[in-house]
Every structure is written in C-alpha cells, then in structure tokens.
Amino acid sequence: MAPDLRENLDMTTSLGSANRSKACVRRSVHREVCENFTLYQEGVVRTASAINGLLLTLTMAVAQGKECKGVNFPDRVEVGGSDLTLNGLGLQKATFLRVDVYVVALYVTATSRDPDALIRSDGPQELIVHFLRSVGVEDVRKQWSRDFAHVAPDRPISLMQRVARLNSWLSDVKRDERLTFIRQPGEGIQVIVNGVVKGTIPGDDFSRDFMSIWLGATPPSPELRRGLLGGKCD
C-alpha cells in the first residue's frame, strides 16, 4: 500500500464519523473512494436509527395494552405457563346515578365474541375485577349470591356451598384493589384477593357458572358483557 494512502486510512479510522468526510477531502488521494465510504457509514447509521425507533414504538404499544377509566391492562399475560390474550374490558356501574364501581378484564387462550364458546371453553382463562371505589364486604357477598342465583335458579346445594366458601374468602375492598379469578379446566376457579391466593373452588360446573355470570344471559349489566366480548368499555 502506498505510504500516503496508508497514512490517510489510519487517520480516517481514528476520527469520528462526523470528521471522516473532512479528513478524506483534505488528505486522501482517493477522495471518491473515501467519500463513498463515508456515505455508506451515514446510511448505516440512519438505518439503525430507524430500526431502533420502530422497535421502541412496538415495545411501547405492547407495554401500554388497553385502558378503561384510567386503569391499564396488558394485551397479553402468562398464567400457569399458558399465554393468554385480552378478550375485552367491561365497566360496571351502580345505582341510578350510574357510579363507576369496577373494571373487569377477561383473558383467554383464543379471543372470541361468542359468549357460549367462552363459557364452554376447555382452555385456561383469567378474569380480573379492578375496583374503582371502596365496597363493603357484605355488599360484595350479596352480589355474588344474587349472581349465582341468576345463572342457577334451582340453587343446588353443592353449588351454594361453594359460593359460601368463595364469600368466606372475601373482605372489604378498597379503591384500586383487585379480585382475580383463574379458570383451570379440570380443577376449578383459583381465587386471588388483592394478590393473596385464597384457594381454588373445585369443579368445571362451578367454572361454567362463574363465567356465565359475566357472559351469560343475565350479566351484572349489558354494557359490562359487551365490553368483555370486545366492545367499548364505557
């Protein structure tokens, strides 16, 4: 290699990318080669920057998930080794004043707008009730008892005994606390109260009745059911 060319390349390597073009213009006897090299480097930098921007945008979109009444839920969660997808968010209001009480999130293995398919599903599911206001335990228990009576009017003893067990695990609920219910086929419904695992209510029949409360013919409200099936949360 010619001494003058070697000297030029050594200087080009030691300078930053912003100075390489200037070094080429001042010192290189092969100016065209050096300028093309600089343009190539600038193109690589622009491409890398564009890719990083796209990845950042995608990461933020996944992290944000969906929101209702200021409560954010991720698009996907992992439950017991299964990847679940958010099927929908529903809002429950109460009294003639239409006061916001809680937001419900439903995660499933395969999203669907068919309530019967979700109720009869043989895959795991997770239902999260996020409270927007404080509610006394007696009000919560009365609501559960009424809800199960709607889906099972004959009130079989075996079912009501399990409802009583569920009610015994509940307590006063404060704003921003959560009740989480994980449906595991062949096992039943695992109950988690504000992050504390209380136990599992056994039976696929109980699981179906539980999901029927939210997705069946007599949900707490039509708006709540519509949201859980992929509609608006309002």
Protein Blocks (a to p, Z undefined) as FASTA:
>chain_A
ZZklmmmmmmmmmpcfklmmmmmmmmmcblmlmmmmmmmmmmmmmmmmmmmmmmmmmmmm
mmnmpaeehiacdfbdceehiacddfbdcdddedjkopafbdcddddfbdcfbfklmmmp
cbdcddddddfbdcdfklmmmmmmmmmmmmmmnopaklmmmmmmmmmmpccddehiacdd
dddehibpcddeehiafbdcehjklmmmmmmmmmmmbdfbfklmmmmnopacZZ
